[in-house]
Amino acid sequence: FLSIGQGARAIGMGSAMVAITNDPSALYWNPAGITKTQGFSFMVDHTTWFADINYNYMALTYNLGDMGTIGASFTISDIDEMQVTTIEKPEGTGQMFGVTDAAFSLAWAIQLTDNFSIGFNPKFIYQGIWTMSSSTIALDLGVQYITPFDGAILAMSISNFGPKMRMQGEAAQ
């Protein structure tokens, strides 16, 4: 669920957004890009996928001027409850289970010079299915540099840098 791109513009451009992102979707693509937002910005992205998979992304940013820009995002993906089935009971055991994936982040980015910005986006990630769950923290780090070559921008982003997740719970093997 952390690999699903954000924003119609970004998806329409084949996810080529790391260097040019300048709206709240920058919290997904490159946190340094939130320095280009003005005042308060907000975005919501909702998708219903096949098999009743619901996917929601919300992000907001606020530009603090010389102190940088702050932002927050919330991503949640869930599937409606389903019956537990087994080989012995293909019609169902009478138990139900659900699936939930969620991530919450708080970001800060600052424009160090007129042409260079850097951003940090630590996040908390949770995944749960049936009787198992896992959580961790991760970090997104991004930079943008506007070169003197006719508006060419160099950018880099590292996303979801952190430990691997491992499910824990009754059914985890």
Biotite code that builds the C-alpha atoms (Angstrom):
import biotite.structure as struc

atoms = struc.array([
    struc.Atom([0.000, 0.000, 0.000], chain_id="A", res_id=1, res_name="PHE", atom_name="CA", element="C"),
    struc.Atom([3.001, 2.324, 0.448], chain_id="A", res_id=2, res_name="LEU", atom_name="CA", element="C"),
    struc.Atom([3.825, 1.940, -3.261], chain_id="A", res_id=3, res_name="SER", atom_name="CA", element="C"),
    struc.Atom([0.542, 3.373, -4.558], chain_id="A", res_id=4, res_name="ILE", atom_name="CA", element="C"),
    struc.Atom([1.266, 6.804, -6.057], chain_id="A", res_id=5, res_name="GLY", atom_name="CA", element="C"),
    struc.Atom([-0.587, 9.961, -4.983], chain_id="A", res_id=6, res_name="GLN", atom_name="CA", element="C"),
    struc.Atom([-2.287, 12.629, -7.067], chain_id="A", res_id=7, res_name="GLY", atom_name="CA", element="C"),
    struc.Atom([-3.832, 12.628, -10.532], chain_id="A", res_id=8, res_name="ALA", atom_name="CA", element="C"),
    struc.Atom([-1.053, 14.815, -11.969], chain_id="A", res_id=9, res_name="ARG", atom_name="CA", element="C"),
    struc.Atom([1.653, 12.421, -10.770], chain_id="A", res_id=10, res_name="ALA", atom_name="CA", element="C"),
    struc.Atom([-0.119, 9.302, -12.005], chain_id="A", res_id=11, res_name="ILE", atom_name="CA", element="C"),
    struc.Atom([-0.792, 10.991, -15.358], chain_id="A", res_id=12, res_name="GLY", atom_name="CA", element="C"),
    struc.Atom([2.937, 11.708, -15.653], chain_id="A", res_id=13, res_name="MET", atom_name="CA", element="C"),
    struc.Atom([3.897, 8.087, -15.033], chain_id="A", res_id=14, res_name="GLY", atom_name="CA", element="C"),
    struc.Atom([5.015, 8.857, -11.455], chain_id="A", res_id=15, res_name="SER", atom_name="CA", element="C"),
    struc.Atom([7.805, 11.195, -12.642], chain_id="A", res_id=16, res_name="ALA", atom_name="CA", element="C"),
    struc.Atom([7.314, 13.665, -9.778], chain_id="A", res_id=17, res_name="MET", atom_name="CA", element="C"),
    struc.Atom([10.371, 13.678, -7.510], chain_id="A", res_id=18, res_name="VAL", atom_name="CA", element="C"),
    struc.Atom([11.874, 16.799, -9.106], chain_id="A", res_id=19, res_name="ALA", atom_name="CA", element="C"),
    struc.Atom([8.742, 18.840, -9.824], chain_id="A", res_id=20, res_name="ILE", atom_name="CA", element="C"),
    struc.Atom([6.362, 18.109, -6.967], chain_id="A", res_id=21, res_name="THR", atom_name="CA", element="C"),
    struc.Atom([5.001, 21.314, -5.448], chain_id="A", res_id=22, res_name="ASN", atom_name="CA", element="C"),
    struc.Atom([1.779, 20.439, -3.634], chain_id="A", res_id=23, res_name="ASP", atom_name="CA", element="C"),
    struc.Atom([0.780, 18.280, -0.618], chain_id="A", res_id=24, res_name="PRO", atom_name="CA", element="C"),
    struc.Atom([1.374, 15.107, -2.664], chain_id="A", res_id=25, res_name="SER", atom_name="CA", element="C"),
    struc.Atom([5.074, 15.948, -2.181], chain_id="A", res_id=26, res_name="ALA", atom_name="CA", element="C"),
    struc.Atom([4.786, 14.207, 1.195], chain_id="A", res_id=27, res_name="LEU", atom_name="CA", element="C"),
    struc.Atom([4.601, 10.992, -0.844], chain_id="A", res_id=28, res_name="TYR", atom_name="CA", element="C"),
    struc.Atom([6.964, 11.808, -3.747], chain_id="A", res_id=29, res_name="TRP", atom_name="CA", element="C"),
    struc.Atom([9.672, 14.027, -2.214], chain_id="A", res_id=30, res_name="ASN", atom_name="CA", element="C"),
    struc.Atom([9.220, 15.873, 1.099], chain_id="A", res_id=31, res_name="PRO", atom_name="CA", element="C"),
    struc.Atom([11.542, 18.677, -0.059], chain_id="A", res_id=32, res_name="ALA", atom_name="CA", element="C"),
    struc.Atom([8.831, 19.677, -2.536], chain_id="A", res_id=33, res_name="GLY", atom_name="CA", element="C"),
    struc.Atom([6.503, 20.986, 0.174], chain_id="A", res_id=34, res_name="ILE", atom_name="CA", element="C"),
    struc.Atom([8.708, 24.096, 0.411], chain_id="A", res_id=35, res_name="THR", atom_name="CA", element="C"),
    struc.Atom([7.075, 25.216, -2.847], chain_id="A", res_id=36, res_name="LYS", atom_name="CA", element="C"),
    struc.Atom([3.562, 25.281, -1.354], chain_id="A", res_id=37, res_name="THR", atom_name="CA", element="C"),
    struc.Atom([2.121, 28.636, -0.327], chain_id="A", res_id=38, res_name="GLN", atom_name="CA", element="C"),
    struc.Atom([0.140, 29.152, 2.888], chain_id="A", res_id=39, res_name="GLY", atom_name="CA", element="C"),
    struc.Atom([-2.107, 26.224, 3.771], chain_id="A", res_id=40, res_name="PHE", atom_name="CA", element="C"),
    struc.Atom([-2.626, 23.364, 1.280], chain_id="A", res_id=41, res_name="SER", atom_name="CA", element="C"),
    struc.Atom([-4.767, 20.249, 1.555], chain_id="A", res_id=42, res_name="PHE", atom_name="CA", element="C"),
    struc.Atom([-5.449, 17.228, -0.656], chain_id="A", res_id=43, res_name="MET", atom_name="CA", element="C"),
    struc.Atom([-7.587, 14.111, -0.468], chain_id="A", res_id=44, res_name="VAL", atom_name="CA", element="C"),
    struc.Atom([-7.277, 11.063, -2.722], chain_id="A", res_id=45, res_name="ASP", atom_name="CA", element="C"),
    struc.Atom([-9.882, 8.267, -2.527], chain_id="A", res_id=46, res_name="HIS", atom_name="CA", element="C"),
    struc.Atom([-9.915, 5.127, -4.659], chain_id="A", res_id=47, res_name="THR", atom_name="CA", element="C"),
    struc.Atom([-12.115, 2.050, -4.506], chain_id="A", res_id=48, res_name="THR", atom_name="CA", element="C"),
    struc.Atom([-10.307, -0.861, -6.089], chain_id="A", res_id=49, res_name="TRP", atom_name="CA", element="C"),
    struc.Atom([-11.681, -4.220, -7.177], chain_id="A", res_id=50, res_name="PHE", atom_name="CA", element="C"),
    struc.Atom([-12.662, -6.658, -4.395], chain_id="A", res_id=51, res_name="ALA", atom_name="CA", element="C"),
    struc.Atom([-13.948, -3.724, -2.281], chain_id="A", res_id=52, res_name="ASP", atom_name="CA", element="C"),
    struc.Atom([-10.470, -2.473, -1.421], chain_id="A", res_id=53, res_name="ILE", atom_name="CA", element="C"),
    struc.Atom([-10.724, 1.101, -0.166], chain_id="A", res_id=54, res_name="ASN", atom_name="CA", element="C"),
    struc.Atom([-7.691, 3.368, -0.379], chain_id="A", res_id=55, res_name="TYR", atom_name="CA", element="C"),
    struc.Atom([-7.528, 6.878, 1.110], chain_id="A", res_id=56, res_name="ASN", atom_name="CA", element="C"),
    struc.Atom([-4.727, 9.447, 1.266], chain_id="A", res_id=57, res_name="TYR", atom_name="CA", element="C"),
    struc.Atom([-4.961, 12.817, 2.988], chain_id="A", res_id=58, res_name="MET", atom_name="CA", element="C"),
    struc.Atom([-2.189, 15.388, 3.219], chain_id="A", res_id=59, res_name="ALA", atom_name="CA", element="C"),
    struc.Atom([-1.857, 18.951, 4.397], chain_id="A", res_id=60, res_name="LEU", atom_name="CA", element="C"),
    struc.Atom([0.981, 21.434, 4.443], chain_id="A", res_id=61, res_name="THR", atom_name="CA", element="C"),
    struc.Atom([1.559, 24.847, 5.938], chain_id="A", res_id=62, res_name="TYR", atom_name="CA", element="C"),
    struc.Atom([4.366, 27.155, 4.845], chain_id="A", res_id=63, res_name="ASN", atom_name="CA", element="C"),
    struc.Atom([5.994, 28.919, 7.826], chain_id="A", res_id=64, res_name="LEU", atom_name="CA", element="C"),
    struc.Atom([8.158, 31.233, 5.716], chain_id="A", res_id=65, res_name="GLY", atom_name="CA", element="C"),
    struc.Atom([11.818, 31.295, 6.778], chain_id="A", res_id=66, res_name="ASP", atom_name="CA", element="C"),
    struc.Atom([11.191, 28.505, 9.324], chain_id="A", res_id=67, res_name="MET", atom_name="CA", element="C"),
    struc.Atom([10.308, 26.033, 6.557], chain_id="A", res_id=68, res_name="GLY", atom_name="CA", element="C"),
    struc.Atom([7.153, 24.128, 5.769], chain_id="A", res_id=69, res_name="THR", atom_name="CA", element="C"),
    struc.Atom([5.406, 21.520, 7.909], chain_id="A", res_id=70, res_name="ILE", atom_name="CA", element="C"),
    struc.Atom([3.113, 18.784, 6.700], chain_id="A", res_id=71, res_name="GLY", atom_name="CA", element="C"),
    struc.Atom([1.164, 15.750, 7.759], chain_id="A", res_id=72, res_name="ALA", atom_name="CA", element="C"),
    struc.Atom([-0.261, 12.833, 5.830], chain_id="A", res_id=73, res_name="SER", atom_name="CA", element="C"),
    struc.Atom([-2.492, 9.884, 6.584], chain_id="A", res_id=74, res_name="PHE", atom_name="CA", element="C"),
    struc.Atom([-2.872, 6.833, 4.360], chain_id="A", res_id=75, res_name="THR", atom_name="CA", element="C"),
    struc.Atom([-5.292, 4.008, 5.030], chain_id="A", res_id=76, res_name="ILE", atom_name="CA", element="C"),
    struc.Atom([-6.206, 0.997, 2.976], chain_id="A", res_id=77, res_name="SER", atom_name="CA", element="C"),
    struc.Atom([-8.804, -1.488, 4.140], chain_id="A", res_id=78, res_name="ASP", atom_name="CA", element="C"),
    struc.Atom([-10.894, -4.373, 2.895], chain_id="A", res_id=79, res_name="ILE", atom_name="CA", element="C"),
    struc.Atom([-14.421, -5.063, 4.086], chain_id="A", res_id=80, res_name="ASP", atom_name="CA", element="C"),
    struc.Atom([-14.712, -7.990, 6.469], chain_id="A", res_id=81, res_name="GLU", atom_name="CA", element="C"),
    struc.Atom([-14.738, -11.439, 4.880], chain_id="A", res_id=82, res_name="MET", atom_name="CA", element="C"),
    struc.Atom([-15.533, -14.939, 6.063], chain_id="A", res_id=83, res_name="GLN", atom_name="CA", element="C"),
    struc.Atom([-12.682, -17.168, 7.152], chain_id="A", res_id=84, res_name="VAL", atom_name="CA", element="C"),
    struc.Atom([-12.626, -20.272, 4.940], chain_id="A", res_id=85, res_name="THR", atom_name="CA", element="C"),
    struc.Atom([-10.534, -23.398, 5.186], chain_id="A", res_id=86, res_name="THR", atom_name="CA", element="C"),
    struc.Atom([-10.041, -26.505, 3.068], chain_id="A", res_id=87, res_name="ILE", atom_name="CA", element="C"),
    struc.Atom([-12.287, -28.385, 5.471], chain_id="A", res_id=88, res_name="GLU", atom_name="CA", element="C"),
    struc.Atom([-14.922, -25.590, 5.549], chain_id="A", res_id=89, res_name="LYS", atom_name="CA", element="C"),
    struc.Atom([-14.889, -23.866, 2.139], chain_id="A", res_id=90, res_name="PRO", atom_name="CA", element="C"),
    struc.Atom([-18.276, -22.236, 2.877], chain_id="A", res_id=91, res_name="GLU", atom_name="CA", element="C"),
    struc.Atom([-16.882, -20.519, 5.963], chain_id="A", res_id=92, res_name="GLY", atom_name="CA", element="C"),
    struc.Atom([-16.035, -21.221, 9.594], chain_id="A", res_id=93, res_name="THR", atom_name="CA", element="C"),
    struc.Atom([-18.364, -18.583, 11.034], chain_id="A", res_id=94, res_name="GLY", atom_name="CA", element="C"),
    struc.Atom([-15.427, -16.299, 11.829], chain_id="A", res_id=95, res_name="GLN", atom_name="CA", element="C"),
    struc.Atom([-14.818, -12.996, 10.062], chain_id="A", res_id=96, res_name="MET", atom_name="CA", element="C"),
    struc.Atom([-11.573, -11.147, 9.352], chain_id="A", res_id=97, res_name="PHE", atom_name="CA", element="C"),
    struc.Atom([-10.514, -7.785, 8.008], chain_id="A", res_id=98, res_name="GLY", atom_name="CA", element="C"),
    struc.Atom([-7.398, -6.196, 6.552], chain_id="A", res_id=99, res_name="VAL", atom_name="CA", element="C"),
    struc.Atom([-6.085, -2.722, 7.416], chain_id="A", res_id=100, res_name="THR", atom_name="CA", element="C"),
    struc.Atom([-2.942, -0.897, 6.346], chain_id="A", res_id=101, res_name="ASP", atom_name="CA", element="C"),
    struc.Atom([-2.226, 2.594, 7.675], chain_id="A", res_id=102, res_name="ALA", atom_name="CA", element="C"),
    struc.Atom([0.577, 5.157, 7.730], chain_id="A", res_id=103, res_name="ALA", atom_name="CA", element="C"),
    struc.Atom([0.781, 8.538, 9.460], chain_id="A", res_id=104, res_name="PHE", atom_name="CA", element="C"),
    struc.Atom([3.574, 11.032, 8.871], chain_id="A", res_id=105, res_name="SER", atom_name="CA", element="C"),
    struc.Atom([4.718, 14.430, 10.098], chain_id="A", res_id=106, res_name="LEU", atom_name="CA", element="C"),
    struc.Atom([7.079, 16.314, 7.794], chain_id="A", res_id=107, res_name="ALA", atom_name="CA", element="C"),
    struc.Atom([9.338, 19.338, 7.867], chain_id="A", res_id=108, res_name="TRP", atom_name="CA", element="C"),
    struc.Atom([11.174, 20.849, 4.919], chain_id="A", res_id=109, res_name="ALA", atom_name="CA", element="C"),
    struc.Atom([13.233, 23.970, 4.497], chain_id="A", res_id=110, res_name="ILE", atom_name="CA", element="C"),
    struc.Atom([14.627, 25.925, 1.590], chain_id="A", res_id=111, res_name="GLN", atom_name="CA", element="C"),
    struc.Atom([18.311, 26.355, 2.525], chain_id="A", res_id=112, res_name="LEU", atom_name="CA", element="C"),
    struc.Atom([19.102, 28.600, -0.470], chain_id="A", res_id=113, res_name="THR", atom_name="CA", element="C"),
    struc.Atom([17.026, 30.000, -3.332], chain_id="A", res_id=114, res_name="ASP", atom_name="CA", element="C"),
    struc.Atom([17.843, 26.842, -5.296], chain_id="A", res_id=115, res_name="ASN", atom_name="CA", element="C"),
    struc.Atom([18.222, 24.060, -2.698], chain_id="A", res_id=116, res_name="PHE", atom_name="CA", element="C"),
    struc.Atom([15.654, 22.505, -0.374], chain_id="A", res_id=117, res_name="SER", atom_name="CA", element="C"),
    struc.Atom([15.647, 19.457, 1.887], chain_id="A", res_id=118, res_name="ILE", atom_name="CA", element="C"),
    struc.Atom([12.798, 17.642, 3.590], chain_id="A", res_id=119, res_name="GLY", atom_name="CA", element="C"),
    struc.Atom([12.279, 14.965, 6.252], chain_id="A", res_id=120, res_name="PHE", atom_name="CA", element="C"),
    struc.Atom([9.127, 12.888, 6.662], chain_id="A", res_id=121, res_name="ASN", atom_name="CA", element="C"),
    struc.Atom([9.165, 10.368, 9.555], chain_id="A", res_id=122, res_name="PRO", atom_name="CA", element="C"),
    struc.Atom([6.165, 8.044, 9.591], chain_id="A", res_id=123, res_name="LYS", atom_name="CA", element="C"),
    struc.Atom([4.443, 5.363, 11.617], chain_id="A", res_id=124, res_name="PHE", atom_name="CA", element="C"),
    struc.Atom([3.253, 2.320, 9.636], chain_id="A", res_id=125, res_name="ILE", atom_name="CA", element="C"),
    struc.Atom([0.714, -0.303, 10.735], chain_id="A", res_id=126, res_name="TYR", atom_name="CA", element="C"),
    struc.Atom([-0.555, -3.435, 9.012], chain_id="A", res_id=127, res_name="GLN", atom_name="CA", element="C"),
    struc.Atom([-3.123, -5.862, 10.334], chain_id="A", res_id=128, res_name="GLY", atom_name="CA", element="C"),
    struc.Atom([-4.871, -8.935, 8.980], chain_id="A", res_id=129, res_name="ILE", atom_name="CA", element="C"),
    struc.Atom([-7.109, -11.248, 10.961], chain_id="A", res_id=130, res_name="TRP", atom_name="CA", element="C"),
    struc.Atom([-5.319, -11.951, 14.288], chain_id="A", res_id=131, res_name="THR", atom_name="CA", element="C"),
    struc.Atom([-1.912, -10.684, 13.180], chain_id="A", res_id=132, res_name="MET", atom_name="CA", element="C"),
    struc.Atom([-0.425, -7.204, 13.052], chain_id="A", res_id=133, res_name="SER", atom_name="CA", element="C"),
    struc.Atom([2.829, -5.368, 12.607], chain_id="A", res_id=134, res_name="SER", atom_name="CA", element="C"),
    struc.Atom([4.030, -1.807, 13.055], chain_id="A", res_id=135, res_name="SER", atom_name="CA", element="C"),
    struc.Atom([7.216, 0.143, 12.529], chain_id="A", res_id=136, res_name="THR", atom_name="CA", element="C"),
    struc.Atom([8.625, 3.585, 11.934], chain_id="A", res_id=137, res_name="ILE", atom_name="CA", element="C"),
    struc.Atom([10.235, 4.713, 8.692], chain_id="A", res_id=138, res_name="ALA", atom_name="CA", element="C"),
    struc.Atom([11.713, 7.863, 7.169], chain_id="A", res_id=139, res_name="LEU", atom_name="CA", element="C"),
    struc.Atom([11.412, 9.636, 3.839], chain_id="A", res_id=140, res_name="ASP", atom_name="CA", element="C"),
    struc.Atom([14.228, 12.029, 2.946], chain_id="A", res_id=141, res_name="LEU", atom_name="CA", element="C"),
    struc.Atom([14.313, 14.261, -0.113], chain_id="A", res_id=142, res_name="GLY", atom_name="CA", element="C"),
    struc.Atom([16.289, 17.066, -1.728], chain_id="A", res_id=143, res_name="VAL", atom_name="CA", element="C"),
    struc.Atom([15.675, 19.357, -4.695], chain_id="A", res_id=144, res_name="GLN", atom_name="CA", element="C"),
    struc.Atom([18.229, 21.550, -6.461], chain_id="A", res_id=145, res_name="TYR", atom_name="CA", element="C"),
    struc.Atom([17.282, 23.998, -9.201], chain_id="A", res_id=146, res_name="ILE", atom_name="CA", element="C"),
    struc.Atom([20.283, 24.081, -11.534], chain_id="A", res_id=147, res_name="THR", atom_name="CA", element="C"),
    struc.Atom([21.326, 27.180, -13.516], chain_id="A", res_id=148, res_name="PRO", atom_name="CA", element="C"),
    struc.Atom([20.628, 25.226, -16.747], chain_id="A", res_id=149, res_name="PHE", atom_name="CA", element="C"),
    struc.Atom([17.310, 26.537, -18.078], chain_id="A", res_id=150, res_name="ASP", atom_name="CA", element="C"),
    struc.Atom([15.182, 25.371, -15.159], chain_id="A", res_id=151, res_name="GLY", atom_name="CA", element="C"),
    struc.Atom([16.601, 21.837, -14.911], chain_id="A", res_id=152, res_name="ALA", atom_name="CA", element="C"),
    struc.Atom([15.991, 20.399, -11.454], chain_id="A", res_id=153, res_name="ILE", atom_name="CA", element="C"),
    struc.Atom([18.025, 17.662, -9.779], chain_id="A", res_id=154, res_name="LEU", atom_name="CA", element="C"),
    struc.Atom([16.187, 15.767, -7.074], chain_id="A", res_id=155, res_name="ALA", atom_name="CA", element="C"),
    struc.Atom([16.497, 12.665, -4.934], chain_id="A", res_id=156, res_name="MET", atom_name="CA", element="C"),
    struc.Atom([14.127, 10.932, -2.574], chain_id="A", res_id=157, res_name="SER", atom_name="CA", element="C"),
    struc.Atom([14.506, 7.948, -0.277], chain_id="A", res_id=158, res_name="ILE", atom_name="CA", element="C"),
    struc.Atom([11.126, 6.565, 0.794], chain_id="A", res_id=159, res_name="SER", atom_name="CA", element="C"),
    struc.Atom([10.100, 4.227, 3.606], chain_id="A", res_id=160, res_name="ASN", atom_name="CA", element="C"),
    struc.Atom([13.631, 3.753, 4.934], chain_id="A", res_id=161, res_name="PHE", atom_name="CA", element="C"),
    struc.Atom([13.353, 1.646, 8.059], chain_id="A", res_id=162, res_name="GLY", atom_name="CA", element="C"),
    struc.Atom([13.287, -1.855, 9.489], chain_id="A", res_id=163, res_name="PRO", atom_name="CA", element="C"),
    struc.Atom([11.395, -4.714, 7.859], chain_id="A", res_id=164, res_name="LYS", atom_name="CA", element="C"),
    struc.Atom([7.961, -5.485, 9.203], chain_id="A", res_id=165, res_name="MET", atom_name="CA", element="C"),
    struc.Atom([7.124, -8.905, 10.632], chain_id="A", res_id=166, res_name="ARG", atom_name="CA", element="C"),
    struc.Atom([3.611, -9.986, 11.477], chain_id="A", res_id=167, res_name="MET", atom_name="CA", element="C"),
    struc.Atom([2.992, -11.004, 15.078], chain_id="A", res_id=168, res_name="GLN", atom_name="CA", element="C"),
    struc.Atom([-0.053, -12.701, 16.487], chain_id="A", res_id=169, res_name="GLY", atom_name="CA", element="C"),
    struc.Atom([-1.987, -15.921, 16.812], chain_id="A", res_id=170, res_name="GLU", atom_name="CA", element="C"),
    struc.Atom([-1.733, -17.057, 13.165], chain_id="A", res_id=171, res_name="ALA", atom_name="CA", element="C"),
    struc.Atom([1.854, -15.813, 12.504], chain_id="A", res_id=172, res_name="ALA", atom_name="CA", element="C"),
    struc.Atom([4.175, -18.686, 11.740], chain_id="A", res_id=173, res_name="GLN", atom_name="CA", element="C"),
])
